[in-house]
Amino acid sequence: MLIRLTQIMRGWANYFKHAVAKHVFTKLDAFVWWRLIRMLRERHHWSWGDVRRRFTTPTGRWLPIAADGIELFQIASVTVSRYRYRASTIPNPWQPANPV
C-alpha cells in the first residue's frame, strides 16, 4: 500500500509543483499521515501509546512511516517553483512583416 500511495503522491507533486502549492503539500502530508496512523491503529488494535512506541525514537523524535524498506513520501519536501514570465525572451521563428 505504501508503494502505491507514494506513487500517487509523487505524481501529484510533479503535476502541481509549478503552482503555489507549498501550503497544500504540507496539509496533504499531515492528512495522509493521520489517515495512515488511524488505519494502523484500527488494523492492529494499537493505543496511542503503542503508536508513539513504534514511531518515535527514545529522544521523542517522530520516525517516518516505513515498511520493508519503503518509506512514505513526504510531499512537503518537494520544492515549489513558479514558471517565470519569459515573453520577449522566447525565440520567434517568424520575421516581422516590415523590417526597419
N, C-alpha and C positions, 0 to 999 in steps of 0.2 A: 504494500500500500504506500509506503514511503517513496518508492521509486516513481510511481505514477503521480503522486502528489507533487513531488519535486519537478517532474517534467511539466506539469501544468503550471506551476508557479514560475518556472524559468521562461515558459512561453509568454505568460502574462507580462513578466518583467521585460523581456526583449521587445514586446509589442508596445508597451506603454512607457519605456524609459526615455522617450523623447518628448514627453508631456510633463506637465507639472504634477508629478505623482509621488513624490517622496513621502508626503503625509499619508497618502492612501497605502503605500507599500508598508509603512510602519503599522498602520491599523490592520492591514491584512495579515501581517506577521503575527500580531497579537491574537487575532481571531483564529487563525489556523492552530496556533499553539494551544489556546484554551480548548478548542474542539478536540484536538488530539488527546490532551490530558483528560478531558471528560470521557472520551471513548475508552481510554486505558483504565480509568477508574471504574467504569461500568463493567468492562470486559473482565478485569482481574479482581474486582471487588476490593480495590485499594481505598484506604482512607487518605486524607490529605497528608498525613504523616508518612505514609508509605510512598507517596509521590515525592515528597521532599527528600526522603531517604534515598530514593532511586535516582533522582535527577539533580542532586546538589553535591558539591564537594564537601569535605569536612570543614572548610572555612565558610561555607554557606553560599558559595557561588553556584549559579544555575548552570547545568550542563545542557548541551543541545540534545534534542530527541534524536536518537540513533538506534538502529537495529542491524545487526550483521554487517557492520561497516558502512551502512548507508545512513547519511545524516540528513535531517530535514533542511531544505534550502532556506536560507534567510533572505527573503525577497527585499528586505530593507537595506541589505548590503549592496544592492545594485546602484551604480552611480547614475544619476539622472542628469542628462544634458539636453538642453533645448537646441533645436535647429537654429542656426544663425541666418539672419536675413542676408542674402547674397545678391540682390537684384542686379546691380550693374557689373558684378564680377563674373557672372555666368557667361561663358563664351557664346556668341551669337553667330550661327552659321550663315546668316543672310547679310548681304551687303546693303547699306542704305540706298534708297531709290535715287536720290540726288546727292552724289558725293560732292562735298565742298572743296 
